[in-house]
Amino acid sequence: LTISKHLVEMHNGRLTASSPGPGQGSTFTIALPLP
C-alpha cells in the first residue's frame, strides 16, 4: 500500500481508503488527473 501511494502521488493523483466497519472489507480508490 505504501508503494502504491507513492506511485500515485508521483503522478499527482490520490489514493484513498474507506471501510464501513470492522469485518466488512475495505475500498481503495485511485484518482489520477487526465493528461
N, C-alpha and C positions, 0 to 999 in steps of 0.2 A: 504494500500500500504506500509506503514511503517513496519507493522508486516511481510508482505511478504518479503520485502527487507532484514529484519533482519534474517529471517529463511533461505533464500537463501545464505546469506553471512556466516552463521554458517556452511554451507556445502561447503564452498569455491567456491560458484557459483556467478553468476552475474544476476542482474535484470536491464534491460534497457527499456526505453520508447521512442517512436518516434511518430510524427504526421506530416502529410503533410500540415497542416494548420488549422486555426480556423474553427470549424464546420465540420471537415472531419474525426473525430474519432481519436483514438489512438491505437497503437500496443504496447503491453508489451511482452517482451521476457525474458524467464528464461533459463539460461545456467548453467548446473551442470556438474562437471567433472565425468568421468566414474570411477568406483571403481578399 
